[in-house]
Amino acid sequence: MLRVMTLNLNGIRSACAKGFLGWLARQKADIVCVQEVKAQPNDLDQAIVGPDRYQGHFHCAEKKGYSGVGLYTRIVPDRVVSGIGSREFDAEGRYIEADFGGLSVVSVYLPSGSSSPERQAAKFRFMDEFLPILRRLARSGREFILCGDWNIAHREIDLTNWRSNQKNSGFLPEERAWLTRVFEEVGWVDVYRRLHPEATSACYTWWSNRGQAWAKNVGWRIDYHIATPGIAARAVRASIYKARRFSDHAPLTIDYDVTLDAPSVPARAKPRKR
Protein backbone atom coordinates (compact mmCIF):
# COMPACT_ATOMS: atom_id res chain seq x y z
CA MET A 1 0.00 0.00 0.00
CA LEU A 2 1.32 3.43 -0.97
CA ARG A 3 0.24 6.32 1.27
CA VAL A 4 0.51 9.80 -0.25
CA MET A 5 -0.32 12.97 1.65
CA THR A 6 -0.59 16.63 0.68
CA LEU A 7 -0.73 19.74 2.87
CA ASN A 8 -0.33 23.46 2.32
CA LEU A 9 1.75 24.40 5.36
CA ASN A 10 1.32 28.19 5.24
CA GLY A 11 4.93 28.37 6.41
CA ILE A 12 6.95 25.26 7.16
CA ARG A 13 8.60 26.68 10.26
CA SER A 14 5.24 27.75 11.64
CA ALA A 15 3.74 24.31 10.98
CA CYS A 16 6.69 22.57 12.61
CA ALA A 17 6.33 24.79 15.67
CA LYS A 18 2.72 23.54 15.89
CA GLY A 19 3.87 19.91 15.93
CA PHE A 20 3.63 18.97 12.26
CA LEU A 21 6.76 16.80 12.11
CA GLY A 22 5.93 14.88 15.28
CA TRP A 23 2.44 14.20 13.97
CA LEU A 24 3.80 13.23 10.54
CA ALA A 25 6.08 10.58 12.02
CA ARG A 26 2.99 8.71 13.25
CA GLN A 27 1.07 8.77 9.94
CA LYS A 28 3.17 6.21 8.03
CA ALA A 29 2.92 8.24 4.85
CA ASP A 30 5.34 7.17 2.13
CA ILE A 31 5.34 10.45 0.23
CA VAL A 32 4.28 13.84 1.60
CA CYS A 33 3.74 16.81 -0.69
CA VAL A 34 3.89 20.23 0.95
CA GLN A 35 3.20 23.70 -0.41
CA GLU A 36 3.66 27.31 0.68
CA VAL A 37 6.91 26.49 2.43
CA LYS A 38 7.72 30.21 2.81
CA ALA A 39 11.40 29.60 3.47
CA GLN A 40 14.79 29.74 1.80
CA PRO A 41 17.19 26.77 1.82
CA ASN A 42 19.28 28.44 4.53
CA ASP A 43 16.18 28.61 6.75
CA LEU A 44 15.68 24.83 6.73
CA ASP A 45 17.67 23.07 9.42
CA GLN A 46 18.36 19.34 9.50
CA ALA A 47 15.32 18.62 11.67
CA ILE A 48 13.12 20.03 8.90
CA VAL A 49 15.04 18.74 5.88
CA GLY A 50 15.62 15.21 7.19
CA PRO A 51 13.18 14.11 9.88
CA ASP A 52 13.56 10.46 10.85
CA ARG A 53 12.97 8.08 7.92
CA TYR A 54 12.24 10.95 5.53
CA GLN A 55 14.27 12.72 2.91
CA GLY A 56 13.19 16.27 2.13
CA HIS A 57 13.38 17.86 -1.33
CA PHE A 58 12.43 21.50 -1.78
CA HIS A 59 11.92 24.03 -4.56
CA CYS A 60 11.95 27.37 -2.78
CA ALA A 61 10.83 30.71 -4.17
CA GLU A 62 13.44 33.35 -4.84
CA LYS A 63 11.36 35.86 -2.89
CA LYS A 64 11.80 35.48 0.86
CA GLY A 65 8.82 34.26 2.88
CA TYR A 66 6.84 33.34 -0.23
CA SER A 67 5.42 30.24 -1.92
CA GLY A 68 7.74 27.22 -2.31
CA VAL A 69 6.96 23.51 -2.53
CA GLY A 70 8.52 20.33 -1.21
CA LEU A 71 8.39 16.57 -0.98
CA TYR A 72 9.15 14.30 1.95
CA THR A 73 9.86 10.72 0.87
CA ARG A 74 10.37 7.53 2.87
CA ILE A 75 11.34 5.91 -0.44
CA VAL A 76 14.51 7.01 -2.22
CA PRO A 77 13.49 8.59 -5.56
CA ASP A 78 15.21 7.77 -8.82
CA ARG A 79 15.15 11.44 -9.80
CA VAL A 80 13.88 14.79 -8.55
CA VAL A 81 12.91 17.58 -10.96
CA SER A 82 12.14 21.17 -9.96
CA GLY A 83 10.16 23.64 -12.04
CA ILE A 84 8.16 23.52 -15.27
CA GLY A 85 10.60 25.46 -17.44
CA SER A 86 8.84 28.79 -16.88
CA ARG A 87 10.93 31.92 -16.46
CA GLU A 88 8.16 33.60 -14.46
CA PHE A 89 6.83 30.81 -12.28
CA ASP A 90 9.87 28.67 -11.58
CA ALA A 91 11.20 31.65 -9.61
CA GLU A 92 8.12 31.30 -7.39
CA GLY A 93 8.78 27.64 -6.47
CA ARG A 94 5.57 25.99 -7.65
CA TYR A 95 6.49 22.50 -8.92
CA ILE A 96 8.68 19.64 -7.72
CA GLU A 97 8.51 16.07 -9.05
CA ALA A 98 9.97 12.82 -7.71
CA ASP A 99 10.19 9.72 -9.88
CA PHE A 100 9.89 6.18 -8.50
CA GLY A 101 10.12 3.54 -11.22
CA GLY A 102 7.12 4.13 -13.50
CA LEU A 103 5.38 6.49 -11.04
CA SER A 104 5.95 10.20 -10.52
CA VAL A 105 4.58 12.17 -7.57
CA VAL A 106 4.42 15.95 -7.84
CA SER A 107 3.90 18.70 -5.31
CA VAL A 108 2.30 21.64 -7.12
CA TYR A 109 1.05 25.02 -5.93
CA LEU A 110 -1.06 27.12 -8.26
CA PRO A 111 -1.00 30.87 -7.69
CA SER A 112 -3.76 32.52 -5.73
CA GLY A 113 -5.48 35.43 -7.40
CA SER A 114 -7.32 36.71 -4.35
CA SER A 115 -4.92 39.50 -3.37
CA SER A 116 -5.17 41.67 -6.50
CA PRO A 117 -6.16 41.77 -10.18
CA GLU A 118 -2.47 41.53 -11.01
CA ARG A 119 -2.13 38.23 -9.16
CA GLN A 120 -5.32 36.92 -10.78
CA ALA A 121 -3.77 37.72 -14.16
CA ALA A 122 -0.63 35.82 -13.07
CA LYS A 123 -2.80 32.87 -12.07
CA PHE A 124 -4.36 32.79 -15.53
CA ARG A 125 -0.88 32.94 -17.10
CA PHE A 126 0.21 29.97 -15.00
CA MET A 127 -2.88 28.02 -16.04
CA ASP A 128 -2.14 28.79 -19.70
CA GLU A 129 1.43 27.53 -19.31
CA PHE A 130 0.52 24.52 -17.21
CA LEU A 131 -2.20 23.00 -19.38
CA PRO A 132 0.18 21.92 -22.20
CA ILE A 133 2.47 20.43 -19.55
CA LEU A 134 -0.45 18.45 -18.15
CA ARG A 135 -1.15 17.19 -21.67
CA ARG A 136 2.47 16.12 -22.10
CA LEU A 137 2.60 14.35 -18.74
CA ALA A 138 -0.66 12.52 -19.49
CA ARG A 139 0.80 11.25 -22.79
CA SER A 140 4.19 10.29 -21.32
CA GLY A 141 3.28 6.69 -20.54
CA ARG A 142 4.13 7.19 -16.86
CA GLU A 143 1.68 7.23 -13.98
CA PHE A 144 1.45 10.59 -12.18
CA ILE A 145 -0.08 11.84 -8.95
CA LEU A 146 -0.12 15.64 -8.79
CA CYS A 147 -0.79 16.69 -5.21
CA GLY A 148 -1.22 20.17 -3.92
CA ASP A 149 -3.10 23.39 -3.48
CA TRP A 150 -4.71 24.13 -6.84
CA ASN A 151 -6.52 27.22 -5.49
CA ILE A 152 -9.69 26.31 -7.40
CA ALA A 153 -12.91 24.80 -6.06
CA HIS A 154 -14.27 22.84 -9.00
CA ARG A 155 -17.98 22.34 -8.29
CA GLU A 156 -20.71 23.87 -6.16
CA ILE A 157 -20.37 21.03 -3.63
CA ASP A 158 -16.70 21.94 -3.13
CA LEU A 159 -17.38 25.04 -1.02
CA THR A 160 -19.99 26.31 1.41
CA ASN A 161 -21.14 29.60 -0.09
CA TRP A 162 -20.84 28.91 -3.80
CA ARG A 163 -23.48 31.42 -4.92
CA SER A 164 -21.77 34.39 -3.29
CA ASN A 165 -18.30 33.31 -4.49
CA GLN A 166 -18.96 33.09 -8.21
CA LYS A 167 -17.09 36.36 -8.83
CA ASN A 168 -14.24 35.58 -6.42
CA SER A 169 -10.87 34.09 -7.23
CA GLY A 170 -10.88 30.35 -6.70
CA PHE A 171 -14.43 29.90 -7.99
CA LEU A 172 -14.45 31.99 -11.15
CA PRO A 173 -16.18 30.40 -14.16
CA GLU A 174 -12.91 30.55 -16.14
CA GLU A 175 -11.00 28.72 -13.40
CA ARG A 176 -13.64 26.03 -13.02
CA ALA A 177 -13.86 25.53 -16.79
CA TRP A 178 -10.09 25.14 -16.94
CA LEU A 179 -10.19 22.41 -14.29
CA THR A 180 -13.02 20.72 -16.18
CA ARG A 181 -10.75 20.65 -19.25
CA VAL A 182 -8.01 19.05 -17.14
CA PHE A 183 -10.40 16.25 -16.18
CA GLU A 184 -12.63 15.76 -19.19
CA GLU A 185 -10.45 16.83 -22.12
CA VAL A 186 -6.94 15.93 -20.97
CA GLY A 187 -8.05 12.88 -18.99
CA TRP A 188 -6.78 13.45 -15.46
CA VAL A 189 -8.77 12.11 -12.50
CA ASP A 190 -9.84 13.92 -9.33
CA VAL A 191 -8.99 11.04 -7.00
CA TYR A 192 -10.91 12.22 -3.94
CA ARG A 193 -14.06 12.69 -6.05
CA ARG A 194 -13.61 9.22 -7.51
CA LEU A 195 -13.78 7.82 -3.97
CA HIS A 196 -16.36 10.27 -2.59
CA PRO A 197 -18.39 11.61 -5.52
CA GLU A 198 -21.03 13.45 -3.50
CA ALA A 199 -19.21 14.54 -0.32
CA THR A 200 -19.94 18.14 0.68
CA SER A 201 -18.79 19.69 3.98
CA ALA A 202 -16.65 16.64 4.81
CA CYS A 203 -14.50 17.34 1.75
CA TYR A 204 -13.21 20.81 2.71
CA THR A 205 -9.46 21.30 3.01
CA TRP A 206 -9.16 25.09 3.53
CA TRP A 207 -10.88 27.63 5.76
CA SER A 208 -10.49 31.40 5.76
CA ASN A 209 -9.10 33.01 8.89
CA ARG A 210 -12.03 35.41 8.82
CA GLY A 211 -15.49 35.13 10.30
CA GLN A 212 -14.98 31.96 12.37
CA ALA A 213 -14.88 29.93 9.14
CA TRP A 214 -13.10 27.01 10.81
CA ALA A 215 -15.48 26.87 13.78
CA LYS A 216 -18.49 27.01 11.47
CA ASN A 217 -16.92 24.73 8.82
CA VAL A 218 -17.35 27.35 6.11
CA GLY A 219 -14.73 25.79 3.89
CA TRP A 220 -13.42 25.12 0.41
CA ARG A 221 -11.99 22.02 -1.26
CA ILE A 222 -8.94 23.36 -3.10
CA ASP A 223 -6.34 20.69 -2.25
CA TYR A 224 -6.30 17.71 -4.59
CA HIS A 225 -4.72 14.48 -5.70
CA ILE A 226 -5.07 14.73 -9.50
CA ALA A 227 -3.78 11.55 -11.17
CA THR A 228 -3.50 9.63 -14.39
CA PRO A 229 -6.28 7.05 -14.76
CA GLY A 230 -4.17 3.96 -14.05
CA ILE A 231 -2.95 5.00 -10.62
CA ALA A 232 -6.24 6.77 -9.82
CA ALA A 233 -8.04 3.46 -10.24
CA ARG A 234 -5.81 1.99 -7.51
CA ALA A 235 -6.93 4.51 -4.88
CA VAL A 236 -8.72 2.72 -2.06
CA ARG A 237 -9.10 5.19 0.81
CA ALA A 238 -9.05 8.96 1.39
CA SER A 239 -9.05 10.94 4.62
CA ILE A 240 -8.86 14.59 5.63
CA TYR A 241 -7.31 15.17 9.05
CA LYS A 242 -9.02 17.86 11.14
CA ALA A 243 -8.32 16.89 14.76
CA ARG A 244 -5.33 19.27 14.91
CA ARG A 245 -4.40 22.30 12.85
CA PHE A 246 -0.94 22.96 11.47
CA SER A 247 -2.05 25.67 9.02
CA ASP A 248 -5.23 27.05 7.46
CA HIS A 249 -5.37 23.87 5.32
CA ALA A 250 -5.96 20.27 6.38
CA PRO A 251 -3.85 17.28 5.32
CA LEU A 252 -5.41 15.14 2.59
CA THR A 253 -4.19 11.52 2.58
CA ILE A 254 -4.98 8.87 -0.04
CA ASP A 255 -3.90 5.23 0.02
CA TYR A 256 -3.15 3.49 -3.29
CA ASP A 257 -3.05 -0.26 -3.74
CA VAL A 258 0.44 -0.30 -5.24
CA THR A 259 3.89 -1.23 -4.01
CA LEU A 260 7.03 0.62 -5.01
CA ASP A 261 10.12 -1.54 -5.29
CA ALA A 262 12.65 1.01 -4.12
CA PRO A 263 15.05 1.45 -1.19
CA SER A 264 13.79 3.21 1.92
CA VAL A 265 15.36 6.20 3.60
CA PRO A 266 17.33 4.85 6.59
CA ALA A 267 16.42 5.79 10.12
CA ARG A 268 18.62 8.40 11.75
CA ALA A 269 21.01 7.13 14.36
CA LYS A 270 19.76 7.97 17.83
CA PRO A 271 22.18 9.81 20.08
CA ARG A 272 23.86 7.65 22.68
CA LYS A 273 23.06 8.18 26.31
CA ARG A 274 26.02 9.00 28.51
DRENPADO-817274 format. One record per residue (C-alpha): residue in one letter; x negated, y negated, z. Coordinates in steps of 0.5 Angstrom, whole numbers, padded with zeros to 4 digits. Example, Ala and Ser with C-alpha at 12.3 -4.5 7.8 and 13.67 -1.06 7.14 Angstrom:
% residues 2
> rest:east:north:up
> a:-0025:0009:0016
> s:-0027:0002:0014
% end
This chain:
% residues 274
> rest:east:north:up
> m:0000:0000:0000
> l:-0003:-0007:-0002
> r:0000:-0013:0003
> v:-0001:-0020:-0001
> m:0001:-0026:0003
> t:0001:-0033:0001
> l:0001:-0039:0006
> n:0001:-0047:0005
> l:-0003:-0049:0011
> n:-0003:-0056:0010
> g:-0010:-0057:0013
> i:-0014:-0051:0014
> r:-0017:-0053:0021
> s:-0010:-0055:0023
> a:-0007:-0049:0022
> c:-0013:-0045:0025
> a:-0013:-0050:0031
> k:-0005:-0047:0032
> g:-0008:-0040:0032
> f:-0007:-0038:0025
> l:-0014:-0034:0024
> g:-0012:-0030:0031
> w:-0005:-0028:0028
> l:-0008:-0026:0021
> a:-0012:-0021:0024
> r:-0006:-0017:0026
> q:-0002:-0018:0020
> k:-0006:-0012:0016
> a:-0006:-0016:0010
> d:-0011:-0014:0004
> i:-0011:-0021:0000
> v:-0009:-0028:0003
> c:-0007:-0034:-0001
> v:-0008:-0040:0002
> q:-0006:-0047:-0001
> e:-0007:-0055:0001
> v:-0014:-0053:0005
> k:-0015:-0060:0006
> a:-0023:-0059:0007
> q:-0030:-0059:0004
> p:-0034:-0054:0004
> n:-0039:-0057:0009
> d:-0032:-0057:0014
> l:-0031:-0050:0013
> d:-0035:-0046:0019
> q:-0037:-0039:0019
> a:-0031:-0037:0023
> i:-0026:-0040:0018
> v:-0030:-0037:0012
> g:-0031:-0030:0014
> p:-0026:-0028:0020
> d:-0027:-0021:0022
> r:-0026:-0016:0016
> y:-0024:-0022:0011
> q:-0029:-0025:0006
> g:-0026:-0033:0004
> h:-0027:-0036:-0003
> f:-0025:-0043:-0004
> h:-0024:-0048:-0009
> c:-0024:-0055:-0006
> a:-0022:-0061:-0008
> e:-0027:-0067:-0010
> k:-0023:-0072:-0006
> k:-0024:-0071:0002
> g:-0018:-0069:0006
> y:-0014:-0067:0000
> s:-0011:-0060:-0004
> g:-0015:-0054:-0005
> v:-0014:-0047:-0005
> g:-0017:-0041:-0002
> l:-0017:-0033:-0002
> y:-0018:-0029:0004
> t:-0020:-0021:0002
> r:-0021:-0015:0006
> i:-0023:-0012:-0001
> v:-0029:-0014:-0004
> p:-0027:-0017:-0011
> d:-0030:-0016:-0018
> r:-0030:-0023:-0020
> v:-0028:-0030:-0017
> v:-0026:-0035:-0022
> s:-0024:-0042:-0020
> g:-0020:-0047:-0024
> i:-0016:-0047:-0031
> g:-0021:-0051:-0035
> s:-0018:-0058:-0034
> r:-0022:-0064:-0033
> e:-0016:-0067:-0029
> f:-0014:-0062:-0025
> d:-0020:-0057:-0023
> a:-0022:-0063:-0019
> e:-0016:-0063:-0015
> g:-0018:-0055:-0013
> r:-0011:-0052:-0015
> y:-0013:-0045:-0018
> i:-0017:-0039:-0015
> e:-0017:-0032:-0018
> a:-0020:-0026:-0015
> d:-0020:-0019:-0020
> f:-0020:-0012:-0017
> g:-0020:-0007:-0022
> g:-0014:-0008:-0027
> l:-0011:-0013:-0022
> s:-0012:-0020:-0021
> v:-0009:-0024:-0015
> v:-0009:-0032:-0016
> s:-0008:-0037:-0011
> v:-0005:-0043:-0014
> y:-0002:-0050:-0012
> l:0002:-0054:-0017
> p:0002:-0062:-0015
> s:0008:-0065:-0011
> g:0011:-0071:-0015
> s:0015:-0073:-0009
> s:0010:-0079:-0007
> s:0010:-0083:-0013
> p:0012:-0084:-0020
> e:0005:-0083:-0022
> r:0004:-0076:-0018
> q:0011:-0074:-0022
> a:0008:-0075:-0028
> a:0001:-0072:-0026
> k:0006:-0066:-0024
> f:0009:-0066:-0031
> r:0002:-0066:-0034
> f:0000:-0060:-0030
> m:0006:-0056:-0032
> d:0004:-0058:-0039
> e:-0003:-0055:-0039
> f:-0001:-0049:-0034
> l:0004:-0046:-0039
> p:0000:-0044:-0044
> i:-0005:-0041:-0039
> l:0001:-0037:-0036
> r:0002:-0034:-0043
> r:-0005:-0032:-0044
> l:-0005:-0029:-0037
> a:0001:-0025:-0039
> r:-0002:-0022:-0046
> s:-0008:-0021:-0043
> g:-0007:-0013:-0041
> r:-0008:-0014:-0034
> e:-0003:-0014:-0028
> f:-0003:-0021:-0024
> i:0000:-0024:-0018
> l:0000:-0031:-0018
> c:0002:-0033:-0010
> g:0002:-0040:-0008
> d:0006:-0047:-0007
> w:0009:-0048:-0014
> n:0013:-0054:-0011
> i:0019:-0053:-0015
> a:0026:-0050:-0012
> h:0029:-0046:-0018
> r:0036:-0045:-0017
> e:0041:-0048:-0012
> i:0041:-0042:-0007
> d:0033:-0044:-0006
> l:0035:-0050:-0002
> t:0040:-0053:0003
> n:0042:-0059:0000
> w:0042:-0058:-0008
> r:0047:-0063:-0010
> s:0044:-0069:-0007
> n:0037:-0067:-0009
> q:0038:-0066:-0016
> k:0034:-0073:-0018
> n:0028:-0071:-0013
> s:0022:-0068:-0014
> g:0022:-0061:-0013
> f:0029:-0060:-0016
> l:0029:-0064:-0022
> p:0032:-0061:-0028
> e:0026:-0061:-0032
> e:0022:-0057:-0027
> r:0027:-0052:-0026
> a:0028:-0051:-0034
> w:0020:-0050:-0034
> l:0020:-0045:-0029
> t:0026:-0041:-0032
> r:0021:-0041:-0039
> v:0016:-0038:-0034
> f:0021:-0033:-0032
> e:0025:-0032:-0038
> e:0021:-0034:-0044
> v:0014:-0032:-0042
> g:0016:-0026:-0038
> w:0014:-0027:-0031
> v:0018:-0024:-0025
> d:0020:-0028:-0019
> v:0018:-0022:-0014
> y:0022:-0024:-0008
> r:0028:-0025:-0012
> r:0027:-0018:-0015
> l:0028:-0016:-0008
> h:0033:-0021:-0005
> p:0037:-0023:-0011
> e:0042:-0027:-0007
> a:0038:-0029:-0001
> t:0040:-0036:0001
> s:0038:-0039:0008
> a:0033:-0033:0010
> c:0029:-0035:0004
> y:0026:-0042:0005
> t:0019:-0043:0006
> w:0018:-0050:0007
> w:0022:-0055:0012
> s:0021:-0063:0012
> n:0018:-0066:0018
> r:0024:-0071:0018
> g:0031:-0070:0021
> q:0030:-0064:0025
> a:0030:-0060:0018
> w:0026:-0054:0022
> a:0031:-0054:0028
> k:0037:-0054:0023
> n:0034:-0049:0018
> v:0035:-0055:0012
> g:0029:-0052:0008
> w:0027:-0050:0001
> r:0024:-0044:-0003
> i:0018:-0047:-0006
> d:0013:-0041:-0004
> y:0013:-0035:-0009
> h:0009:-0029:-0011
> i:0010:-0029:-0019
> a:0008:-0023:-0022
> t:0007:-0019:-0029
> p:0013:-0014:-0030
> g:0008:-0008:-0028
> i:0006:-0010:-0021
> a:0012:-0014:-0020
> a:0016:-0007:-0020
> r:0012:-0004:-0015
> a:0014:-0009:-0010
> v:0017:-0005:-0004
> r:0018:-0010:0002
> a:0018:-0018:0003
> s:0018:-0022:0009
> i:0018:-0029:0011
> y:0015:-0030:0018
> k:0018:-0036:0022
> a:0017:-0034:0030
> r:0011:-0039:0030
> r:0009:-0045:0026
> f:0002:-0046:0023
> s:0004:-0051:0018
> d:0010:-0054:0015
> h:0011:-0048:0011
> a:0012:-0041:0013
> p:0008:-0035:0011
> l:0011:-0030:0005
> t:0008:-0023:0005
> i:0010:-0018:0000
> d:0008:-0010:0000
> y:0006:-0007:-0007
> d:0006:0001:-0007
> v:-0001:0001:-0010
> t:-0008:0002:-0008
> l:-0014:-0001:-0010
> d:-0020:0003:-0011
> a:-0025:-0002:-0008
> p:-0030:-0003:-0002
> s:-0028:-0006:0004
> v:-0031:-0012:0007
> p:-0035:-0010:0013
> a:-0033:-0012:0020
> r:-0037:-0017:0024
> a:-0042:-0014:0029
> k:-0040:-0016:0036
> p:-0044:-0020:0040
> r:-0048:-0015:0045
> k:-0046:-0016:0053
> r:-0052:-0018:0057
% end
